[in-house]
Amino acid sequence: MIEAFDILLTASFWVAAIRIASPLIFATMGELICERAGVLNLGIEGIMVAGAFSGWVTVYLGGDLWFGVMVAALAGAAFGLLHATLTVPLGLSQHVVGIGITLLATSLSYFTYRLVLPEVTSPPRIEAFQPLPIPVLSEIPIIGPALFNQTPLTYLAFVTVALVAWVLYRTPLGLAVRAAGENPSAVEAQGISVTAIRMGAVMVGSALMAVGGAFLTMSAFNSFFFEMINGRGWICIALVVFGSWRPGKALLGAILFAAFDAYQVRLQQLTGGAVPYQLFLMMPFVLSILALIVMSRRASYPKALMIPYQKGER
């Protein structure tokens, strides 16, 4: 029992937790932006797959790492544009379109993989982002290695949270985005296009989701393989609710889930196979569901979420 508690006090545990949380942070911020504007983006799972593949294959074919990140973001924005076109001006079901985007993006990524590498049996590896320690700060016990000895993409994930929070709550653009998800009629009354705001939000949010997928292939696993997203997109949708549609709380939720995930791996090693590993694998999901139930009871969702809006309607 003491050994199980001691795991929480090790630097390696928190390094792993922050690393696991990083792709969730990108994707959660992306979903949060979409939903704040009034659009539920269920295409997140497929968009993350597309980002993971497009970023990886760009680097594999000779591109720079940051160029790969940019390509992944553009791929995500392209799927976001498709999603937004179908759901915002055309008013189609956001649930159906989102599932369709997930199926399309996932299948297209797998198909393209087979076209590029038809004879490959094991995924090729690339030279991925390496940890970049920040002088002095990385020497702080436990906190230093966890927060200040990560890859550049992890630092970018935390910067993204701060940037999203600043834009949403400190700029006229953020006010317009939040108003589009709360009271689109008020946005139109100010002479601002609700359609443009929502479409832009979905494209930006989808780009962030794709970067979250790219993190896995360019900063974690060094390669692309099928099913690597493994439900992370659906977890991010839950994290938005857990965070009450606020960037800071959503960040804490992502770290909490990642800590659960990192903890179950170490508990498996600690028990030495005495307990079925399936029990440990489901532990972070069960704990996250319980936390979601507690937090969602007090959550205040955007009032116009999933409600189509046409200009001139009241």
ZADO-1210 file (C-alpha; in nm, 4 decimals, padded with zeros to 6 digits):
<atoms>
<atom x="00.0000" y="00.0000" z="00.0000" code="MET" pos="1"/>
<atom x="00.2850" y="00.2359" z="00.0857" code="ILE" pos="2"/>
<atom x="00.4581" y="00.1574" z="-00.2433" code="GLU" pos="3"/>
<atom x="00.1403" y="00.2402" z="-00.4340" code="ALA" pos="4"/>
<atom x="00.1307" y="00.5811" z="-00.2635" code="PHE" pos="5"/>
<atom x="00.5015" y="00.6429" z="-00.3199" code="ASP" pos="6"/>
<atom x="00.4400" y="00.6264" z="-00.6956" code="ILE" pos="7"/>
<atom x="00.2653" y="00.9628" z="-00.6719" code="LEU" pos="8"/>
<atom x="00.5791" y="01.1222" z="-00.5285" code="LEU" pos="9"/>
<atom x="00.8148" y="01.0204" z="-00.8080" code="THR" pos="10"/>
<atom x="00.9284" y="01.2554" z="-01.0824" code="ALA" pos="11"/>
<atom x="00.8983" y="00.9834" z="-01.3493" code="SER" pos="12"/>
<atom x="00.5274" y="00.9439" z="-01.2732" code="PHE" pos="13"/>
<atom x="00.4513" y="01.3118" z="-01.3249" code="TRP" pos="14"/>
<atom x="00.6749" y="01.3305" z="-01.6332" code="VAL" pos="15"/>
<atom x="00.4648" y="01.0501" z="-01.7840" code="ALA" pos="16"/>
<atom x="00.1383" y="01.2122" z="-01.6729" code="ALA" pos="17"/>
<atom x="00.2222" y="01.5459" z="-01.8384" code="ILE" pos="18"/>
<atom x="00.3346" y="01.3667" z="-02.1536" code="ARG" pos="19"/>
<atom x="00.0096" y="01.1666" z="-02.1694" code="ILE" pos="20"/>
<atom x="-00.1920" y="01.4836" z="-02.1037" code="ALA" pos="21"/>
<atom x="-00.0308" y="01.6871" z="-02.3841" code="SER" pos="22"/>
<atom x="-00.2303" y="01.5513" z="-02.6826" code="PRO" pos="23"/>
<atom x="-00.5473" y="01.5667" z="-02.4712" code="LEU" pos="24"/>
<atom x="-00.4802" y="01.9333" z="-02.3954" code="ILE" pos="25"/>
<atom x="-00.4544" y="02.0269" z="-02.7642" code="PHE" pos="26"/>
<atom x="-00.7675" y="01.8349" z="-02.8617" code="ALA" pos="27"/>
<atom x="-00.9681" y="01.9494" z="-02.5595" code="THR" pos="28"/>
<atom x="-00.8906" y="02.3139" z="-02.6336" code="MET" pos="29"/>
<atom x="-00.9964" y="02.2546" z="-02.9942" code="GLY" pos="30"/>
<atom x="-01.3270" y="02.0975" z="-02.8915" code="GLU" pos="31"/>
<atom x="-01.3832" y="02.3719" z="-02.6348" code="LEU" pos="32"/>
<atom x="-01.3484" y="02.6422" z="-02.9015" code="ILE" pos="33"/>
<atom x="-01.5968" y="02.4629" z="-03.1276" code="CYS" pos="34"/>
<atom x="-01.8532" y="02.4172" z="-02.8521" code="GLU" pos="35"/>
<atom x="-01.8107" y="02.7699" z="-02.7208" code="ARG" pos="36"/>
<atom x="-01.9176" y="02.8853" z="-03.0658" code="ALA" pos="37"/>
<atom x="-02.2201" y="02.6535" z="-03.0566" code="GLY" pos="38"/>
<atom x="-02.0952" y="02.3568" z="-03.2617" code="VAL" pos="39"/>
<atom x="-02.0452" y="02.0062" z="-03.1240" code="LEU" pos="40"/>
<atom x="-01.7567" y="01.8513" z="-03.3179" code="ASN" pos="41"/>
<atom x="-01.7839" y="01.4718" z="-03.2964" code="LEU" pos="42"/>
<atom x="-01.5302" y="01.4454" z="-03.5764" code="GLY" pos="43"/>
<atom x="-01.2543" y="01.4910" z="-03.3194" code="ILE" pos="44"/>
<atom x="-01.1492" y="01.1249" z="-03.3145" code="GLU" pos="45"/>
<atom x="-01.0994" y="01.1088" z="-03.6910" code="GLY" pos="46"/>
<atom x="-00.9394" y="01.4527" z="-03.7077" code="ILE" pos="47"/>
<atom x="-00.6827" y="01.3409" z="-03.4500" code="MET" pos="48"/>
<atom x="-00.6081" y="01.0352" z="-03.6648" code="VAL" pos="49"/>
<atom x="-00.5662" y="01.2573" z="-03.9711" code="ALA" pos="50"/>
<atom x="-00.3345" y="01.4901" z="-03.7799" code="GLY" pos="51"/>
<atom x="-00.1283" y="01.2005" z="-03.6479" code="ALA" pos="52"/>
<atom x="-00.0853" y="01.0545" z="-03.9948" code="PHE" pos="53"/>
<atom x="-00.0333" y="01.3742" z="-04.1954" code="SER" pos="54"/>
<atom x="00.2259" y="01.5109" z="-03.9542" code="GLY" pos="55"/>
<atom x="00.4128" y="01.1816" z="-03.9387" code="TRP" pos="56"/>
<atom x="00.4120" y="01.1124" z="-04.3123" code="VAL" pos="57"/>
<atom x="00.5346" y="01.4665" z="-04.3833" code="THR" pos="58"/>
<atom x="00.8402" y="01.4100" z="-04.1640" code="VAL" pos="59"/>
<atom x="00.8864" y="01.0551" z="-04.2966" code="TYR" pos="60"/>
<atom x="00.8986" y="01.1902" z="-04.6528" code="LEU" pos="61"/>
<atom x="01.1694" y="01.4398" z="-04.5574" code="GLY" pos="62"/>
<atom x="00.9883" y="01.7369" z="-04.4100" code="GLY" pos="63"/>
<atom x="01.0924" y="01.9322" z="-04.1019" code="ASP" pos="64"/>
<atom x="00.9262" y="01.8519" z="-03.7693" code="LEU" pos="65"/>
<atom x="00.7600" y="02.1914" z="-03.7341" code="TRP" pos="66"/>
<atom x="00.6521" y="02.1744" z="-04.0965" code="PHE" pos="67"/>
<atom x="00.4907" y="01.8416" z="-04.0103" code="GLY" pos="68"/>
<atom x="00.3016" y="02.0098" z="-03.7262" code="VAL" pos="69"/>
<atom x="00.1836" y="02.2787" z="-03.9678" code="MET" pos="70"/>
<atom x="00.0682" y="02.0189" z="-04.2219" code="VAL" pos="71"/>
<atom x="-00.1217" y="01.8358" z="-03.9489" code="ALA" pos="72"/>
<atom x="-00.2916" y="02.1610" z="-03.8451" code="ALA" pos="73"/>
<atom x="-00.3866" y="02.2356" z="-04.2064" code="LEU" pos="74"/>
<atom x="-00.5279" y="01.8853" z="-04.2470" code="ALA" pos="75"/>
<atom x="-00.7358" y="01.9337" z="-03.9345" code="GLY" pos="76"/>
<atom x="-00.8556" y="02.2743" z="-04.0551" code="ALA" pos="77"/>
<atom x="-00.9602" y="02.1190" z="-04.3876" code="ALA" pos="78"/>
<atom x="-01.1765" y="01.8593" z="-04.2139" code="PHE" pos="79"/>
<atom x="-01.3032" y="02.1366" z="-03.9883" code="GLY" pos="80"/>
<atom x="-01.4055" y="02.3363" z="-04.2944" code="LEU" pos="81"/>
<atom x="-01.5991" y="02.0373" z="-04.4267" code="LEU" pos="82"/>
<atom x="-01.7671" y="01.9840" z="-04.0898" code="HIS" pos="83"/>
<atom x="-01.8512" y="02.3535" z="-04.0535" code="ALA" pos="84"/>
<atom x="-01.9883" y="02.3832" z="-04.4078" code="THR" pos="85"/>
<atom x="-02.2300" y="02.0973" z="-04.3503" code="LEU" pos="86"/>
<atom x="-02.3422" y="02.1980" z="-04.0012" code="THR" pos="87"/>
<atom x="-02.3365" y="02.5787" z="-03.9928" code="VAL" pos="88"/>
<atom x="-02.4769" y="02.7257" z="-04.3168" code="PRO" pos="89"/>
<atom x="-02.6528" y="02.4029" z="-04.4221" code="LEU" pos="90"/>
<atom x="-02.7746" y="02.3212" z="-04.0717" code="GLY" pos="91"/>
<atom x="-02.7276" y="01.9437" z="-04.0936" code="LEU" pos="92"/>
<atom x="-02.7201" y="01.7294" z="-03.7798" code="SER" pos="93"/>
<atom x="-02.3979" y="01.7919" z="-03.5909" code="GLN" pos="94"/>
<atom x="-02.4070" y="01.4386" z="-03.4512" code="HIS" pos="95"/>
<atom x="-02.4372" y="01.2703" z="-03.7911" code="VAL" pos="96"/>
<atom x="-02.1831" y="01.4973" z="-03.9614" code="VAL" pos="97"/>
<atom x="-01.9336" y="01.4541" z="-03.6763" code="GLY" pos="98"/>
<atom x="-01.9503" y="01.0750" z="-03.6902" code="ILE" pos="99"/>
<atom x="-01.9201" y="01.0939" z="-04.0683" code="GLY" pos="100"/>
<atom x="-01.6087" y="01.3128" z="-04.0415" code="ILE" pos="101"/>
<atom x="-01.4544" y="01.0646" z="-03.7978" code="THR" pos="102"/>
<atom x="-01.5182" y="00.7741" z="-04.0364" code="LEU" pos="103"/>
<atom x="-01.3951" y="00.9711" z="-04.3394" code="LEU" pos="104"/>
<atom x="-01.0782" y="01.1064" z="-04.1782" code="ALA" pos="105"/>
<atom x="-00.9860" y="00.7719" z="-04.0233" code="THR" pos="106"/>
<atom x="-01.0484" y="00.5688" z="-04.3378" code="SER" pos="107"/>
<atom x="-00.8723" y="00.8204" z="-04.5615" code="LEU" pos="108"/>
<atom x="-00.5670" y="00.8204" z="-04.3336" code="SER" pos="109"/>
<atom x="-00.5464" y="00.4407" z="-04.3281" code="TYR" pos="110"/>
<atom x="-00.5972" y="00.4212" z="-04.7056" code="PHE" pos="111"/>
<atom x="-00.3266" y="00.6793" z="-04.7717" code="THR" pos="112"/>
<atom x="-00.0918" y="00.4937" z="-04.5364" code="TYR" pos="113"/>
<atom x="-00.1336" y="00.1794" z="-04.7455" code="ARG" pos="114"/>
<atom x="-00.0734" y="00.3765" z="-05.0643" code="LEU" pos="115"/>
<atom x="00.2473" y="00.5344" z="-04.9324" code="VAL" pos="116"/>
<atom x="00.3759" y="00.2174" z="-04.7626" code="LEU" pos="117"/>
<atom x="00.2148" y="-00.0794" z="-04.9393" code="PRO" pos="118"/>
<atom x="00.4736" y="-00.3399" z="-04.8400" code="GLU" pos="119"/>
<atom x="00.5554" y="-00.2288" z="-04.4869" code="VAL" pos="120"/>
<atom x="00.4700" y="-00.4747" z="-04.2068" code="THR" pos="121"/>
<atom x="00.5945" y="-00.2668" z="-03.9119" code="SER" pos="122"/>
<atom x="00.5522" y="00.1138" z="-03.8875" code="PRO" pos="123"/>
<atom x="00.8698" y="00.3045" z="-03.9826" code="PRO" pos="124"/>
<atom x="01.0103" y="00.5417" z="-03.7222" code="ARG" pos="125"/>
<atom x="01.1017" y="00.9053" z="-03.7570" code="ILE" pos="126"/>
<atom x="01.3336" y="01.1335" z="-03.5626" code="GLU" pos="127"/>
<atom x="01.0791" y="01.2947" z="-03.3331" code="ALA" pos="128"/>
<atom x="01.0897" y="01.5964" z="-03.1019" code="PHE" pos="129"/>
<atom x="01.3315" y="01.5473" z="-02.8122" code="GLN" pos="130"/>
<atom x="01.2952" y="01.6776" z="-02.4549" code="PRO" pos="131"/>
<atom x="01.4123" y="02.0363" z="-02.4231" code="LEU" pos="132"/>
<atom x="01.5083" y="02.1073" z="-02.0606" code="PRO" pos="133"/>
<atom x="01.4669" y="02.4640" z="-01.9407" code="ILE" pos="134"/>
<atom x="01.7782" y="02.5709" z="-01.7450" code="PRO" pos="135"/>
<atom x="01.7400" y="02.6033" z="-01.3664" code="VAL" pos="136"/>
<atom x="01.3651" y="02.5280" z="-01.3694" code="LEU" pos="137"/>
<atom x="01.4194" y="02.1703" z="-01.4840" code="SER" pos="138"/>
<atom x="01.6334" y="02.1097" z="-01.1731" code="GLU" pos="139"/>
<atom x="01.3435" y="02.1652" z="-00.9315" code="ILE" pos="140"/>
<atom x="01.2583" y="01.8319" z="-00.7621" code="PRO" pos="141"/>
<atom x="00.9576" y="01.6489" z="-00.9126" code="ILE" pos="142"/>
<atom x="00.8005" y="01.9626" z="-01.0629" code="ILE" pos="143"/>
<atom x="01.1090" y="02.0505" z="-01.2662" code="GLY" pos="144"/>
<atom x="01.1349" y="01.7302" z="-01.4738" code="PRO" pos="145"/>
<atom x="00.7562" y="01.7094" z="-01.5083" code="ALA" pos="146"/>
<atom x="00.6963" y="02.0615" z="-01.6388" code="LEU" pos="147"/>
<atom x="01.0311" y="02.1895" z="-01.7617" code="PHE" pos="148"/>
<atom x="01.1987" y="01.8872" z="-01.9211" code="ASN" pos="149"/>
<atom x="00.9444" y="01.8046" z="-02.1897" code="GLN" pos="150"/>
<atom x="00.9352" y="01.8251" z="-02.5674" code="THR" pos="151"/>
<atom x="00.8558" y="02.1575" z="-02.7411" code="PRO" pos="152"/>
<atom x="00.5049" y="02.0368" z="-02.8270" code="LEU" pos="153"/>
<atom x="00.4231" y="01.9901" z="-02.4588" code="THR" pos="154"/>
<atom x="00.5290" y="02.3486" z="-02.3883" code="TYR" pos="155"/>
<atom x="00.3166" y="02.4558" z="-02.6847" code="LEU" pos="156"/>
<atom x="00.0169" y="02.2719" z="-02.5352" code="ALA" pos="157"/>
<atom x="00.0331" y="02.4786" z="-02.2160" code="PHE" pos="158"/>
<atom x="00.0858" y="02.7979" z="-02.4142" code="VAL" pos="159"/>
<atom x="-00.2233" y="02.7062" z="-02.6157" code="THR" pos="160"/>
<atom x="-00.4348" y="02.6883" z="-02.2989" code="VAL" pos="161"/>
<atom x="-00.3210" y="03.0355" z="-02.1922" code="ALA" pos="162"/>
<atom x="-00.3785" y="03.1728" z="-02.5422" code="LEU" pos="163"/>
<atom x="-00.7276" y="03.0234" z="-02.5709" code="VAL" pos="164"/>
<atom x="-00.8231" y="03.1587" z="-02.2269" code="ALA" pos="165"/>
<atom x="-00.6893" y="03.5047" z="-02.3157" code="TRP" pos="166"/>
<atom x="-00.8683" y="03.5173" z="-02.6507" code="VAL" pos="167"/>
<atom x="-01.2009" y="03.3925" z="-02.5130" code="LEU" pos="168"/>
<atom x="-01.2140" y="03.6194" z="-02.2099" code="TYR" pos="169"/>
<atom x="-00.9985" y="03.9201" z="-02.2944" code="ARG" pos="170"/>
<atom x="-01.0634" y="04.0028" z="-02.6608" code="THR" pos="171"/>
<atom x="-01.3609" y="04.1165" z="-02.8720" code="PRO" pos="172"/>
<atom x="-01.3125" y="03.8058" z="-03.0889" code="LEU" pos="173"/>
<atom x="-01.3496" y="03.5817" z="-02.7864" code="GLY" pos="174"/>
<atom x="-01.6618" y="03.7675" z="-02.6805" code="LEU" pos="175"/>
<atom x="-01.8089" y="03.7139" z="-03.0266" code="ALA" pos="176"/>
<atom x="-01.7245" y="03.3412" z="-03.0149" code="VAL" pos="177"/>
<atom x="-01.8860" y="03.2977" z="-02.6744" code="ARG" pos="178"/>
<atom x="-02.1885" y="03.5013" z="-02.7794" code="ALA" pos="179"/>
<atom x="-02.2303" y="03.2833" z="-03.0901" code="ALA" pos="180"/>
<atom x="-02.2667" y="02.9865" z="-02.8583" code="GLY" pos="181"/>
<atom x="-02.4934" y="03.1629" z="-02.6117" code="GLU" pos="182"/>
<atom x="-02.7072" y="03.4108" z="-02.8054" code="ASN" pos="183"/>
<atom x="-02.6363" y="03.4203" z="-03.1806" code="PRO" pos="184"/>
<atom x="-02.9152" y="03.6731" z="-03.2369" code="SER" pos="185"/>
<atom x="-02.7197" y="03.9245" z="-03.0290" code="ALA" pos="186"/>
<atom x="-02.4135" y="03.8632" z="-03.2449" code="VAL" pos="187"/>
<atom x="-02.6103" y="03.9275" z="-03.5615" code="GLU" pos="188"/>
<atom x="-02.7585" y="04.2416" z="-03.4086" code="ALA" pos="189"/>
<atom x="-02.4051" y="04.3794" z="-03.3810" code="GLN" pos="190"/>
<atom x="-02.3508" y="04.3275" z="-03.7527" code="GLY" pos="191"/>
<atom x="-02.1235" y="04.0240" z="-03.7035" code="ILE" pos="192"/>
<atom x="-02.1721" y="03.7095" z="-03.9104" code="SER" pos="193"/>
<atom x="-02.2628" y="03.4142" z="-03.6874" code="VAL" pos="194"/>
<atom x="-02.1826" y="03.1818" z="-03.9755" code="THR" pos="195"/>
<atom x="-01.8312" y="03.3223" z="-04.0131" code="ALA" pos="196"/>
<atom x="-01.7649" y="03.3071" z="-03.6384" code="ILE" pos="197"/>
<atom x="-01.8832" y="02.9488" z="-03.6074" code="ARG" pos="198"/>
<atom x="-01.7030" y="02.8249" z="-03.9185" code="MET" pos="199"/>
<atom x="-01.3810" y="02.9948" z="-03.8129" code="GLY" pos="200"/>
<atom x="-01.4078" y="02.8472" z="-03.4632" code="ALA" pos="201"/>
<atom x="-01.4605" y="02.4956" z="-03.5989" code="VAL" pos="202"/>
<atom x="-01.1627" y="02.5269" z="-03.8337" code="MET" pos="203"/>
<atom x="-00.9307" y="02.6583" z="-03.5606" code="VAL" pos="204"/>
<atom x="-01.0572" y="02.4003" z="-03.3138" code="GLY" pos="205"/>
<atom x="-01.0113" y="02.1181" z="-03.5646" code="SER" pos="206"/>
<atom x="-00.6561" y="02.2353" z="-03.6361" code="ALA" pos="207"/>
<atom x="-00.5763" y="02.2054" z="-03.2639" code="LEU" pos="208"/>
<atom x="-00.7318" y="01.8573" z="-03.2547" code="MET" pos="209"/>
<atom x="-00.5058" y="01.7514" z="-03.5414" code="ALA" pos="210"/>
<atom x="-00.1982" y="01.8881" z="-03.3631" code="VAL" pos="211"/>
<atom x="-00.3020" y="01.6755" z="-03.0648" code="GLY" pos="212"/>
<atom x="-00.2950" y="01.3724" z="-03.2909" code="GLY" pos="213"/>
<atom x="00.0384" y="01.4798" z="-03.4388" code="ALA" pos="214"/>
<atom x="00.1846" y="01.4903" z="-03.0872" code="PHE" pos="215"/>
<atom x="00.1462" y="01.1137" z="-03.0639" code="LEU" pos="216"/>
<atom x="00.3428" y="01.0400" z="-03.3805" code="THR" pos="217"/>
<atom x="00.5963" y="01.3218" z="-03.3542" code="MET" pos="218"/>
<atom x="00.6609" y="01.3526" z="-02.9826" code="SER" pos="219"/>
<atom x="00.5516" y="01.0271" z="-02.8165" code="ALA" pos="220"/>
<atom x="00.5590" y="00.7110" z="-03.0308" code="PHE" pos="221"/>
<atom x="00.7815" y="00.8234" z="-03.3236" code="ASN" pos="222"/>
<atom x="00.5648" y="00.6272" z="-03.5688" code="SER" pos="223"/>
<atom x="00.2092" y="00.5903" z="-03.6961" code="PHE" pos="224"/>
<atom x="00.0028" y="00.2792" z="-03.6376" code="PHE" pos="225"/>
<atom x="-00.3643" y="00.1978" z="-03.6642" code="PHE" pos="226"/>
<atom x="-00.5904" y="00.2590" z="-03.3641" code="GLU" pos="227"/>
<atom x="-00.3276" y="00.4761" z="-03.1958" code="MET" pos="228"/>
<atom x="-00.5797" y="00.7465" z="-03.1018" code="ILE" pos="229"/>
<atom x="-00.7707" y="00.4787" z="-02.9103" code="ASN" pos="230"/>
<atom x="-01.0659" y="00.6851" z="-02.7930" code="GLY" pos="231"/>
<atom x="-00.8716" y="00.9933" z="-02.6874" code="ARG" pos="232"/>
<atom x="-01.1037" y="01.2128" z="-02.8913" code="GLY" pos="233"/>
<atom x="-01.4105" y="01.0972" z="-02.6997" code="TRP" pos="234"/>
<atom x="-01.2264" y="01.1558" z="-02.3732" code="ILE" pos="235"/>
<atom x="-01.1579" y="01.5144" z="-02.4820" code="CYS" pos="236"/>
<atom x="-01.5291" y="01.5762" z="-02.5396" code="ILE" pos="237"/>
<atom x="-01.5910" y="01.4585" z="-02.1833" code="ALA" pos="238"/>
<atom x="-01.3083" y="01.6809" z="-02.0568" code="LEU" pos="239"/>
<atom x="-01.4783" y="01.9878" z="-02.2037" code="VAL" pos="240"/>
<atom x="-01.7866" y="01.9082" z="-01.9962" code="VAL" pos="241"/>
<atom x="-01.5694" y="01.8280" z="-01.6945" code="PHE" pos="242"/>
<atom x="-01.4064" y="02.1696" z="-01.7296" code="GLY" pos="243"/>
<atom x="-01.7437" y="02.3479" z="-01.7582" code="SER" pos="244"/>
<atom x="-01.6313" y="02.4858" z="-02.0955" code="TRP" pos="245"/>
<atom x="-01.3449" y="02.6763" z="-01.9289" code="ARG" pos="246"/>
<atom x="-00.9836" y="02.6307" z="-02.0495" code="PRO" pos="247"/>
<atom x="-00.8233" y="02.6218" z="-01.7032" code="GLY" pos="248"/>
<atom x="-01.0583" y="02.3599" z="-01.5624" code="LYS" pos="249"/>
<atom x="-01.0338" y="02.1546" z="-01.8807" code="ALA" pos="250"/>
<atom x="-00.6537" y="02.1593" z="-01.8453" code="LEU" pos="251"/>
<atom x="-00.6814" y="02.0226" z="-01.4913" code="LEU" pos="252"/>
<atom x="-00.9178" y="01.7549" z="-01.6171" code="GLY" pos="253"/>
<atom x="-00.6711" y="01.6469" z="-01.8859" code="ALA" pos="254"/>
<atom x="-00.3885" y="01.6218" z="-01.6323" code="ILE" pos="255"/>
<atom x="-00.6153" y="01.4304" z="-01.3921" code="LEU" pos="256"/>
<atom x="-00.7091" y="01.1729" z="-01.6559" code="PHE" pos="257"/>
<atom x="-00.3468" y="01.1423" z="-01.7659" code="ALA" pos="258"/>
<atom x="-00.2416" y="01.0871" z="-01.4041" code="ALA" pos="259"/>
<atom x="-00.4977" y="00.8076" z="-01.3724" code="PHE" pos="260"/>
<atom x="-00.3604" y="00.6524" z="-01.6919" code="ASP" pos="261"/>
<atom x="00.0036" y="00.6771" z="-01.5831" code="ALA" pos="262"/>
<atom x="-00.0863" y="00.5411" z="-01.2393" code="TYR" pos="263"/>
<atom x="-00.2587" y="00.2297" z="-01.3720" code="GLN" pos="264"/>
<atom x="00.0507" y="00.1351" z="-01.5735" code="VAL" pos="265"/>
<atom x="00.2668" y="00.1522" z="-01.2627" code="ARG" pos="266"/>
<atom x="00.0134" y="-00.0386" z="-01.0552" code="LEU" pos="267"/>
<atom x="00.0245" y="-00.3192" z="-01.3110" code="GLN" pos="268"/>
<atom x="00.4001" y="-00.3402" z="-01.2644" code="GLN" pos="269"/>
<atom x="00.3624" y="-00.3255" z="-00.8875" code="LEU" pos="270"/>
<atom x="00.1159" y="-00.6145" z="-00.8677" code="THR" pos="271"/>
<atom x="00.3244" y="-00.8304" z="-01.1014" code="GLY" pos="272"/>
<atom x="00.0237" y="-00.9750" z="-01.2835" code="GLY" pos="273"/>
<atom x="-00.1633" y="-01.0819" z="-00.9687" code="ALA" pos="274"/>
<atom x="-00.4609" y="-00.8692" z="-01.0786" code="VAL" pos="275"/>
<atom x="-00.6068" y="-00.8900" z="-01.4343" code="PRO" pos="276"/>
<atom x="-00.4582" y="-00.6084" z="-01.6408" code="TYR" pos="277"/>
<atom x="-00.8013" y="-00.5251" z="-01.7870" code="GLN" pos="278"/>
<atom x="-00.9011" y="-00.3953" z="-01.4447" code="LEU" pos="279"/>
<atom x="-00.6161" y="-00.1455" z="-01.4498" code="PHE" pos="280"/>
<atom x="-00.6863" y="-00.0426" z="-01.8099" code="LEU" pos="281"/>
<atom x="-01.0429" y="00.0551" z="-01.7271" code="MET" pos="282"/>
<atom x="-00.9478" y="00.2363" z="-01.4064" code="MET" pos="283"/>
<atom x="-00.8719" y="00.5818" z="-01.5574" code="PRO" pos="284"/>
<atom x="-01.1974" y="00.5724" z="-01.7552" code="PHE" pos="285"/>
<atom x="-01.4069" y="00.4704" z="-01.4546" code="VAL" pos="286"/>
<atom x="-01.2498" y="00.7373" z="-01.2346" code="LEU" pos="287"/>
<atom x="-01.2936" y="00.9963" z="-01.5086" code="SER" pos="288"/>
<atom x="-01.6619" y="00.9059" z="-01.5465" code="ILE" pos="289"/>
<atom x="-01.7136" y="00.9478" z="-01.1731" code="LEU" pos="290"/>
<atom x="-01.5369" y="01.2840" z="-01.1775" code="ALA" pos="291"/>
<atom x="-01.7413" y="01.3865" z="-01.4825" code="LEU" pos="292"/>
<atom x="-02.0672" y="01.3013" z="-01.3048" code="ILE" pos="293"/>
<atom x="-01.9699" y="01.5150" z="-01.0078" code="VAL" pos="294"/>
<atom x="-01.8520" y="01.8135" z="-01.2119" code="MET" pos="295"/>
<atom x="-02.1200" y="01.8082" z="-01.4817" code="SER" pos="296"/>
<atom x="-02.3993" y="01.8600" z="-01.2303" code="ARG" pos="297"/>
<atom x="-02.2755" y="02.2161" z="-01.1839" code="ARG" pos="298"/>
<atom x="-02.1731" y="02.2758" z="-01.5443" code="ALA" pos="299"/>
<atom x="-02.3328" y="02.5589" z="-01.7410" code="SER" pos="300"/>
<atom x="-02.3244" y="02.4694" z="-02.1077" code="TYR" pos="301"/>
<atom x="-02.3487" y="02.7198" z="-02.3983" code="PRO" pos="302"/>
<atom x="-02.7213" y="02.7821" z="-02.4507" code="LYS" pos="303"/>
<atom x="-02.7049" y="02.7684" z="-02.8322" code="ALA" pos="304"/>
<atom x="-02.4889" y="02.4548" z="-02.8470" code="LEU" pos="305"/>
<atom x="-02.6007" y="02.2251" z="-03.1324" code="MET" pos="306"/>
<atom x="-02.8759" y="02.4696" z="-03.2347" code="ILE" pos="307"/>
<atom x="-02.8466" y="02.5707" z="-03.6040" code="PRO" pos="308"/>
<atom x="-02.8826" y="02.9414" z="-03.6762" code="TYR" pos="309"/>
<atom x="-02.9849" y="03.1127" z="-03.9966" code="GLN" pos="310"/>
<atom x="-02.9490" y="03.4848" z="-04.0514" code="LYS" pos="311"/>
<atom x="-03.2667" y="03.6738" z="-03.9693" code="GLY" pos="312"/>
<atom x="-03.4095" y="03.4020" z="-03.7441" code="GLU" pos="313"/>
<atom x="-03.5233" y="03.4861" z="-03.3933" code="ARG" pos="314"/>
</atoms>
